[in-house]
Amino acid sequence: MGIDEDQSLSRAVDELRNHAEVALQAKMAQLPPHRTEAVSQGLSHELEIHQIELEAQNAELRRTQEALEFSRNKYAELYDFAPVGYFTFDAAGTIQETNVTGSQLLGMERRLLTGKPLVEFVADSESKEIFARHLADVLLNQGMLRCELSLKRKDGTVIHGQLQSVMAGSLEGRGGYVLSSIVDGTVGKQLEMESQDAREYAESIVEAVREPLVVLNSKLKILTANNSFYDTFKVTPEETIGHFIYDLGNRQWDIPKLRVLFEDILPHDTVFNGYEVEHEFLGIGKKTILLNARQIFRKKIGSHIILLAMEDITERKELAADLQKAHDRLESIVAKRTMELSGLKVQQQELAETNRRLDEVSRTKSDFLANMSHELRTPLNSVIGFSEVLQDQLFGPMNGKQQEYVNNILISGKHLLSLINDILDLSKVESGKMRLELSVFSLLESLSASLMMLREKALKGGIELKMKLAPEYDVSIEADQRKLKQIMFNLVSNAVKFSRPGGTVTVAAVRDGDFMEITVADTGIGIKKEDVPKLFQEFTQLESAYTKGIEGTGLGLALTRHMVELHGGRVWVKSEIGLGSRFSFTIPLTQAGAKEPPVKQPDMVGSGNTVLVIDDNALTLDTLENALMHKGYRALRASNGTQGVEMAQRDLPDLIVLDLVMSGMSGFDVADQLLNENAAANVPILVLTSMDLSAADRARLAGKVWRIEGKGTLSTHEFLSLVESAVGPASRS
């Protein structure tokens, strides 16, 4: 109980005593004198009893007051230090009272907040309108109301406030007042925005897929589809979303083979690729569709979804049929012509004409392959590069599922690039344009590096990798190191692929005169004797109960044979079904003939920090710039050759990364022009190109560039290692 309350209570008791004494004296005055003393004694006794009762009540009142005071102080502390800002506003929105949290929320002392309108802390006009409507609605006594608005603290920082208010009686006779709470929802709003960004990013990836794609739930109802699906099958989102896939297009999708996929195959296999369906669709005609299906289980919520990707291969099938007909017709014509030709002169004339056409076809094929090499490898390099950036989490952490998806994209991109490279390499072999890029290197280090690339895959499959190479055979060899690694990669990866868990793959090397004999042996499924002659043929895969479902194009061993023979060696195989296979090849220790022209080497490893990237592909620029900046280098970018030359002259970078195939000024022209510039003439140039360079192309670049690498052949880490070898580690400021 406070001092004021004590004094007030004492005054009340004194007034009661005085009142009693006045009443007693008045009564005594009215009594006869002989009764005065007796009555006085009785009244005095009665007054003492009342005084005792009053003092007891006074003590009880004091205890009650102390309890109330304690309770009030306790709840005042709870009010002041609650994690929510509490405010009392008048009808005009002026702050009448707030707690400690409220003052901290707005960044101003409580005593200074009293009497200030809340609108002084509202960050923007939209939020001011929201608050005005909110206050008006609350004053109409519409119950508990909520709104969200942006508030600007005294220090200028903006927070996202979640306001909740209710009408509450009158404030000192001045009409109704409002009780409100404000919660800082800034972090939640940011998380909501980030979540929305993530959803939009995922949806953009789905939309970026060129082929039709639908997402179904476990009951085969469509959750979403991309625009390519709607365009290809002439349906709308309203006709698609939420419907059973069999019900689409007036049950046009109730296809028996589709039911087999969903009802018989997918329940046993979570992933299924290359499922071909042929169907006559109303309005768009007969279609041949290649389906790839994948089930994704969401264990946290006990559900799963199905991704169904569709590739329309109708034109491809028709083209293949037309090509076969043309081939048959051509064979018939050739046979007929052969029978008709009787003289050597006619044969020679036709042979000359055929050679002319073959040369024209070869030139056309070369031009096509050169263009496709650039057009296919460049975007794939960007996909792989961005995937590596995401995998390294340069822009923030990812959850486990996101990491799994990014890893799948990276693996698929590298696999597709490998297939493209194999096809292009085979074309170069067939046209006689494959050349060796010779260098002298350690055979042991090269073989070890080849095994290291496949060690993780082998471990996952429970397969042991071994290498047997005696120290005396650790020799230097003159060969094309990249092609030797490709040969080893093809042989070892095949050995791992066709080995059972618990198996062993052994790499051994022995010297045979001027040759090294290298062997890759496995304890896998083995090869039938009658199938051995088919092994080194293009686009040929052996079929057995053990090889079904194993990916591949049938090009690896064919290319291996060509690259071994290009070195002057030979390749052979010994195998026994069920016991394993033994692939061997020979390669000479030295190569006869001229080597590739030398490339310009940097005078010394520098300590520079600036790298200029010249490329007309925006995705490539983004990929390389992100990698360089994360490593600590200063990245400059030029989107064409002319701009690149100007920036090289002006900024004098420590290294130039140059693409060769660009519109306007090509990379060859850039290298020529920079060689004649005194300021930039000594800057090392790293060529990154998707172009398959001929001997003439390399000769033109000789002495002008430091190094030539193919797009897609380098990972992000390998690219950064090259940069560091040219200019040294980045010096972070």
ZAMARGU-4260 file (C-alpha; in steps of 0.2 Angstrom, whole numbers, plus 5000, padded with zeros to 4 digits):
<rodrens>
0) 5000/5000/5000 | 5007/5017/4995 | 5009/5033/5007 | 4994/5042/4999 | 4983/5027/5002
5) 4989/5026/5020 | 4986/5044/5024 | 4968/5043/5016 | 4964/5028/5026 | 4970/5036/5043
10) 4959/5052/5039 | 4944/5041/5036 | 4946/5033/5053 | 4949/5050/5062 | 4933/5057/5054
15) 4923/5042/5060 | 4930/5044/5078 | 4926/5063/5078 | 4909/5060/5071 | 4906/5047/5085
20) 4912/5059/5098 | 4901/5074/5092 | 4886/5062/5092 | 4890/5056/5110 | 4891/5074/5116
25) 4875/5079/5108 | 4866/5064/5116 | 4874/5068/5133 | 4868/5085/5133 | 4850/5079/5131
30) 4851/5067/5146 | 4847/5072/5164 | 4862/5075/5175 | 4860/5060/5186 | 4860/5048/5171
35) 4875/5057/5162 | 4889/5047/5170 | 4881/5030/5167 | 4876/5033/5149 | 4893/5040/5146
40) 4902/5025/5152 | 4891/5014/5142 | 4893/5024/5126 | 4912/5025/5129 | 4913/5006/5130
45) 4903/5005/5114 | 4914/5017/5106 | 4929/5008/5111 | 4922/4992/5103 | 4918/5001/5087
50) 4936/5008/5087 | 4943/4991/5089 | 4932/4985/5074 | 4938/5000/5063 | 4956/4996/5067
55) 4954/4978/5062 | 4945/4983/5046 | 4959/4996/5043 | 4972/4982/5045 | 4962/4971/5033
60) 4961/4985/5021 | 4980/4988/5022 | 4983/4969/5018 | 4971/4969/5004 | 4979/4985/4997
65) 4997/4978/4998 | 4991/4962/4989 | 4983/4973/4975 | 4999/4983/4974 | 5010/4968/4972
70) 4998/4960/4959 | 4998/4977/4949 | 5017/4978/4949 | 5018/4960/4943 | 5007/4962/4929
75) 5014/4979/4925 | 5031/4970/4923 | 5023/4957/4912 | 5015/4971/4901 | 5031/4981/4900
80) 5042/4967/4895 | 5030/4956/4884 | 5038/4951/4867 | 5024/4961/4859 | 5023/4980/4858
85) 5007/4986/4867 | 5000/5003/4862 | 4985/5013/4868 | 4978/5026/4855 | 4965/5039/4855
90) 4952/5041/4842 | 4964/5051/4831 | 4978/5037/4832 | 4989/5047/4844 | 4999/5036/4856
95) 4993/5038/4874 | 5003/5024/4882 | 5015/5010/4876 | 5026/4997/4884 | 5045/4994/4884
100) 5044/4983/4869 | 5033/4995/4859 | 5046/5009/4862 | 5060/4997/4857 | 5050/4993/4841
105) 5049/5011/4836 | 5067/5015/4842 | 5061/5029/4854 | 5059/5032/4873 | 5042/5029/4880
110) 5040/5047/4887 | 5044/5054/4870 | 5032/5043/4861 | 5017/5049/4872 | 5007/5061/4862
115) 5014/5057/4845 | 5003/5051/4831 | 5007/5033/4825 | 5007/5039/4807 | 5024/5048/4810
120) 5031/5031/4810 | 5022/5024/4795 | 5034/5021/4781 | 5024/5024/4765 | 5007/5031/4759
125) 5000/5014/4756 | 5003/5009/4774 | 4996/5026/4780 | 4979/5022/4771 | 4979/5005/4778
130) 4981/5011/4796 | 4968/5025/4793 | 4955/5012/4787 | 4960/5000/4801 | 4958/5013/4815
135) 4941/5019/4808 | 4934/5001/4807 | 4940/4998/4825 | 4932/5014/4832 | 4915/5007/4824
140) 4917/4993/4837 | 4919/4979/4824 | 4928/4968/4836 | 4946/4962/4835 | 4954/4968/4818
145) 4971/4965/4810 | 4981/4973/4797 | 4999/4973/4791 | 5009/4989/4787 | 5027/4995/4785
150) 5034/5005/4800 | 5049/5017/4800 | 5060/5017/4816 | 5068/5033/4822 | 5085/5027/4815
155) 5077/5025/4798 | 5076/5006/4796 | 5059/4999/4790 | 5051/4985/4798 | 5035/4975/4793
160) 5022/4977/4807 | 5008/4966/4811 | 4994/4976/4820 | 4980/4970/4830 | 4967/4982/4838
165) 4951/4982/4848 | 4939/4996/4854 | 4940/4999/4873 | 4929/5011/4883 | 4933/5029/4886
170) 4949/5038/4890 | 4947/5052/4903 | 4930/5057/4896 | 4937/5060/4879 | 4928/5047/4870
175) 4933/5029/4865 | 4951/5023/4864 | 4960/5009/4856 | 4971/4995/4863 | 4983/4988/4850
180) 4997/4976/4849 | 5011/4977/4836 | 5022/4962/4831 | 5038/4964/4821 | 5035/4952/4806
185) 5050/4958/4796 | 5059/4941/4796 | 5043/4931/4793 | 5040/4943/4778 | 5057/4940/4771
190) 5055/4921/4773 | 5038/4922/4764 | 5046/4932/4750 | 5061/4920/4749 | 5049/4906/4748
195) 5039/4914/4735 | 5055/4917/4725 | 5060/4899/4727 | 5042/4894/4721 | 5044/4905/4706
200) 5061/4899/4702 | 5055/4881/4702 | 5040/4885/4691 | 5052/4894/4679 | 5063/4879/4678
205) 5047/4869/4674 | 5042/4881/4661 | 5060/4882/4654 | 5058/4863/4649 | 5055/4863/4630
210) 5046/4846/4630 | 5029/4844/4637 | 5029/4841/4656 | 5015/4837/4669 | 5015/4834/4687
215) 5003/4821/4695 | 4998/4816/4712 | 4998/4798/4718 | 4980/4797/4712 | 4985/4802/4695
220) 4977/4819/4696 | 4986/4833/4687 | 4994/4846/4699 | 5002/4857/4686 | 5009/4857/4668
225) 5020/4868/4657 | 5015/4878/4642 | 5023/4866/4630 | 5010/4853/4636 | 4996/4865/4632
230) 5003/4870/4616 | 5007/4852/4610 | 4991/4844/4614 | 4979/4859/4612 | 4972/4860/4629
235) 4969/4873/4642 | 4974/4874/4661 | 4956/4874/4665 | 4953/4857/4656 | 4969/4850/4664
240) 4973/4855/4682 | 4964/4844/4695 | 4958/4831/4682 | 4963/4813/4680 | 4975/4811/4666
245) 4964/4797/4658 | 4950/4810/4658 | 4959/4823/4648 | 4952/4828/4631 | 4935/4819/4633
250) 4945/4803/4639 | 4957/4804/4624 | 4971/4800/4636 | 4963/4784/4642 | 4977/4774/4632
255) 4980/4756/4636 | 4999/4758/4636 | 4998/4773/4647 | 4988/4763/4660 | 5001/4749/4659
260) 5015/4762/4663 | 5005/4770/4678 | 4997/4754/4685 | 5010/4740/4681 | 5027/4748/4679
265) 5028/4763/4690 | 5022/4754/4706 | 5038/4743/4705 | 5050/4756/4697 | 5051/4774/4703
270) 5060/4779/4687 | 5056/4774/4670 | 5063/4781/4654 | 5060/4779/4635 | 5042/4772/4636
275) 5035/4774/4618 | 5016/4777/4616 | 5007/4779/4599 | 4990/4786/4599 | 4978/4796/4587
280) 4973/4812/4596 | 4957/4821/4591 | 4961/4838/4582 | 4980/4835/4582 | 4982/4818/4573
285) 4992/4803/4576 | 5007/4806/4588 | 5021/4795/4594 | 5027/4800/4611 | 5042/4795/4621
290) 5038/4795/4640 | 5050/4797/4654 | 5042/4795/4672 | 5049/4798/4689 | 5041/4796/4706
295) 5046/4808/4720 | 5041/4803/4737 | 5038/4817/4750 | 5041/4807/4766 | 5038/4821/4778
300) 5019/4823/4773 | 5017/4805/4768 | 5014/4808/4750 | 5022/4808/4733 | 5021/4815/4716
305) 5024/4809/4698 | 5034/4819/4685 | 5029/4814/4667 | 5040/4821/4653 | 5034/4818/4635
310) 5044/4820/4619 | 5035/4820/4603 | 5045/4809/4591 | 5032/4808/4578 | 5043/4818/4565
315) 5058/4809/4570 | 5050/4792/4567 | 5043/4798/4550 | 5060/4805/4545 | 5068/4788/4550
320) 5055/4779/4539 | 5057/4791/4525 | 5076/4789/4526 | 5074/4770/4526 | 5064/4771/4511
325) 5076/4783/4503 | 5090/4771/4507 | 5081/4756/4500 | 5077/4766/4484 | 5095/4772/4483
330) 5101/4754/4485 | 5089/4749/4471 | 5096/4763/4460 | 5114/4758/4464 | 5111/4740/4460
335) 5102/4744/4444 | 5115/4756/4438 | 5129/4744/4442 | 5121/4731/4431 | 5119/4744/4417
340) 5136/4751/4418 | 5147/4741/4406 | 5162/4751/4402 | 5176/4757/4412 | 5174/4775/4406
345) 5156/4776/4412 | 5161/4769/4429 | 5175/4781/4430 | 5164/4796/4426 | 5151/4790/4439
350) 5165/4787/4452 | 5171/4805/4449 | 5153/4812/4451 | 5151/4801/4466 | 5167/4808/4474
355) 5162/4826/4470 | 5145/4823/4479 | 5154/4814/4493 | 5166/4829/4495 | 5151/4841/4495
360) 5142/4830/4508 | 5158/4830/4518 | 5160/4849/4517 | 5141/4851/4522 | 5143/4838/4536
365) 5159/4847/4542 | 5150/4864/4542 | 5135/4856/4551 | 5146/4848/4564 | 5156/4864/4567
370) 5140/4873/4569 | 5132/4860/4580 | 5148/4859/4591 | 5146/4877/4595 | 5127/4878/4596
375) 5126/4862/4607 | 5141/4863/4618 | 5139/4882/4622 | 5122/4881/4631 | 5127/4864/4639
380) 5142/4872/4646 | 5131/4885/4654 | 5120/4872/4661 | 5134/4863/4668 | 5143/4879/4675
385) 5127/4885/4683 | 5124/4868/4691 | 5142/4868/4698 | 5139/4886/4705 | 5123/4880/4713
390) 5131/4864/4719 | 5145/4874/4728 | 5131/4884/4736 | 5139/4901/4731 | 5123/4910/4733
395) 5117/4902/4749 | 5113/4885/4756 | 5101/4872/4749 | 5091/4858/4757 | 5095/4840/4753
400) 5082/4838/4740 | 5088/4854/4731 | 5106/4847/4731 | 5099/4831/4724 | 5091/4839/4710
405) 5105/4850/4706 | 5117/4835/4706 | 5105/4826/4694 | 5105/4841/4682 | 5124/4841/4683
410) 5126/4823/4680 | 5113/4823/4666 | 5122/4838/4658 | 5139/4830/4659 | 5132/4814/4652
415) 5123/4823/4637 | 5139/4833/4634 | 5149/4816/4634 | 5137/4809/4621 | 5138/4824/4610
420) 5157/4824/4611 | 5157/4805/4607 | 5146/4808/4591 | 5157/4823/4586 | 5173/4813/4589
425) 5166/4799/4578 | 5162/4811/4564 | 5180/4817/4565 | 5187/4800/4564 | 5176/4795/4549
430) 5181/4811/4540 | 5199/4809/4544 | 5200/4825/4554 | 5205/4818/4571 | 5222/4824/4576
435) 5234/4820/4590 | 5239/4834/4602 | 5255/4827/4608 | 5264/4830/4624 | 5276/4821/4636
440) 5269/4816/4653 | 5270/4802/4666 | 5261/4786/4662 | 5258/4782/4680 | 5251/4799/4684
445) 5239/4798/4669 | 5233/4781/4674 | 5230/4786/4692 | 5220/4801/4687 | 5209/4790/4676
450) 5206/4779/4690 | 5202/4793/4702 | 5188/4800/4691 | 5179/4783/4693 | 5184/4779/4711
455) 5168/4786/4718 | 5156/4777/4706 | 5165/4761/4709 | 5164/4763/4728 | 5145/4766/4727
460) 5143/4750/4717 | 5154/4740/4730 | 5168/4737/4717 | 5186/4738/4721 | 5198/4747/4709
465) 5217/4741/4708 | 5232/4747/4698 | 5247/4736/4695 | 5262/4745/4688 | 5280/4741/4693
470) 5291/4756/4698 | 5302/4752/4683 | 5288/4755/4671 | 5284/4772/4678 | 5290/4780/4662
475) 5286/4796/4652 | 5276/4793/4636 | 5274/4805/4621 | 5255/4804/4617 | 5239/4814/4617
480) 5236/4814/4636 | 5217/4819/4634 | 5214/4805/4622 | 5223/4792/4633 | 5212/4798/4648
485) 5197/4795/4637 | 5203/4778/4632 | 5205/4773/4650 | 5189/4781/4655 | 5179/4771/4642
490) 5187/4755/4647 | 5187/4757/4666 | 5169/4764/4666 | 5163/4749/4656 | 5172/4737/4668
495) 5164/4746/4683 | 5147/4746/4674 | 5146/4728/4670 | 5154/4721/4687 | 5143/4715/4701
500) 5144/4722/4719 | 5160/4714/4727 | 5169/4713/4711 | 5186/4720/4706 | 5193/4730/4692
505) 5212/4730/4689 | 5222/4741/4678 | 5240/4734/4674 | 5254/4740/4662 | 5269/4731/4656
510) 5283/4736/4643 | 5284/4727/4627 | 5299/4734/4617 | 5295/4752/4611 | 5276/4750/4617
515) 5267/4749/4633 | 5253/4736/4635 | 5239/4742/4646 | 5226/4730/4652 | 5209/4733/4661
520) 5202/4717/4669 | 5186/4715/4678 | 5177/4701/4687 | 5160/4705/4679 | 5147/4696/4669
525) 5158/4692/4654 | 5155/4692/4635 | 5149/4678/4624 | 5162/4672/4611 | 5150/4676/4597
530) 5147/4693/4603 | 5166/4699/4604 | 5167/4704/4585 | 5152/4716/4588 | 5161/4725/4603
535) 5171/4739/4593 | 5157/4743/4580 | 5148/4760/4581 | 5131/4761/4589 | 5132/4743/4595
540) 5127/4737/4612 | 5126/4719/4617 | 5110/4712/4624 | 5109/4700/4639 | 5099/4697/4654
545) 5112/4706/4664 | 5114/4722/4652 | 5096/4727/4650 | 5093/4744/4658 | 5112/4749/4657
550) 5114/4766/4649 | 5125/4769/4634 | 5126/4773/4616 | 5137/4760/4609 | 5151/4773/4604
555) 5163/4771/4618 | 5173/4756/4612 | 5172/4761/4594 | 5180/4777/4598 | 5193/4768/4609
560) 5198/4758/4595 | 5200/4773/4583 | 5210/4783/4596 | 5221/4768/4600 | 5224/4765/4581
565) 5227/4784/4579 | 5242/4782/4591 | 5249/4767/4581 | 5243/4754/4593 | 5230/4740/4593
570) 5216/4734/4605 | 5209/4717/4609 | 5198/4708/4622 | 5197/4691/4630 | 5182/4686/4640
575) 5173/4671/4647 | 5154/4673/4651 | 5151/4674/4670 | 5170/4676/4674 | 5174/4693/4668
580) 5183/4702/4653 | 5201/4708/4650 | 5203/4723/4638 | 5221/4726/4632 | 5229/4739/4620
585) 5246/4744/4615 | 5253/4762/4613 | 5270/4767/4607 | 5281/4777/4620 | 5285/4790/4606
590) 5276/4797/4591 | 5283/4800/4574 | 5278/4815/4564 | 5276/4834/4568 | 5268/4840/4584
595) 5254/4853/4586 | 5261/4871/4585 | 5267/4878/4601 | 5255/4890/4610 | 5261/4906/4619
600) 5265/4904/4637 | 5264/4917/4650 | 5281/4924/4654 | 5279/4921/4673 | 5265/4917/4685
605) 5259/4934/4690 | 5249/4941/4705 | 5235/4949/4696 | 5217/4950/4700 | 5208/4956/4685
610) 5201/4943/4672 | 5193/4950/4656 | 5180/4937/4648 | 5176/4940/4630 | 5161/4930/4624
615) 5144/4934/4615 | 5134/4921/4625 | 5127/4929/4640 | 5125/4913/4650 | 5143/4909/4648
620) 5148/4927/4653 | 5137/4924/4669 | 5144/4907/4673 | 5162/4913/4672 | 5159/4929/4680
625) 5151/4921/4695 | 5165/4908/4697 | 5179/4921/4696 | 5171/4934/4708 | 5167/4920/4721
630) 5186/4915/4720 | 5191/4933/4723 | 5195/4939/4706 | 5189/4955/4698 | 5179/4950/4683
635) 5176/4961/4667 | 5165/4955/4653 | 5163/4960/4635 | 5149/4954/4624 | 5158/4956/4607
640) 5176/4956/4600 | 5176/4975/4597 | 5171/4979/4615 | 5184/4966/4621 | 5198/4974/4612
645) 5193/4991/4619 | 5192/4985/4637 | 5209/4976/4635 | 5217/4992/4629 | 5209/5002/4643
650) 5209/4991/4658 | 5225/4980/4655 | 5218/4964/4663 | 5230/4951/4669 | 5221/4937/4659
655) 5209/4937/4644 | 5197/4922/4642 | 5192/4922/4624 | 5178/4913/4614 | 5182/4911/4595
660) 5165/4910/4587 | 5157/4927/4589 | 5146/4938/4578 | 5156/4953/4571 | 5174/4952/4576
665) 5179/4934/4579 | 5190/4928/4592 | 5204/4925/4579 | 5203/4943/4574 | 5203/4949/4593
670) 5219/4938/4595 | 5227/4946/4580 | 5223/4964/4585 | 5229/4962/4603 | 5245/4955/4597
675) 5248/4972/4588 | 5244/4982/4603 | 5259/4987/4614 | 5249/4989/4630 | 5239/4972/4629
680) 5251/4962/4618 | 5259/4953/4633 | 5242/4948/4642 | 5240/4929/4641 | 5225/4923/4632
685) 5215/4907/4637 | 5204/4902/4623 | 5188/4893/4628 | 5178/4887/4613 | 5165/4875/4607
690) 5173/4875/4590 | 5183/4859/4584 | 5199/4867/4578 | 5208/4861/4563 | 5227/4861/4561
695) 5225/4878/4551 | 5215/4886/4565 | 5228/4881/4578 | 5242/4887/4567 | 5233/4904/4566
700) 5233/4905/4585 | 5250/4899/4588 | 5261/4912/4597 | 5246/4923/4601 | 5237/4913/4614
705) 5242/4905/4630 | 5231/4890/4630 | 5216/4882/4621 | 5202/4872/4630 | 5186/4866/4624
710) 5169/4872/4632 | 5162/4858/4642 | 5178/4849/4645 | 5183/4859/4660 | 5173/4860/4677
715) 5172/4876/4686 | 5186/4871/4698 | 5197/4866/4683 | 5194/4882/4675 | 5199/4892/4691
720) 5214/4881/4693 | 5220/4887/4675 | 5216/4905/4679 | 5227/4903/4695 | 5241/4895/4686
725) 5241/4910/4674 | 5240/4925/4686 | 5242/4917/4703 | 5229/4916/4717 | 5216/4930/4719
730) 5221/4944/4731 | 5205/4947/4741 | 5203/4965/4747
</rodrens>
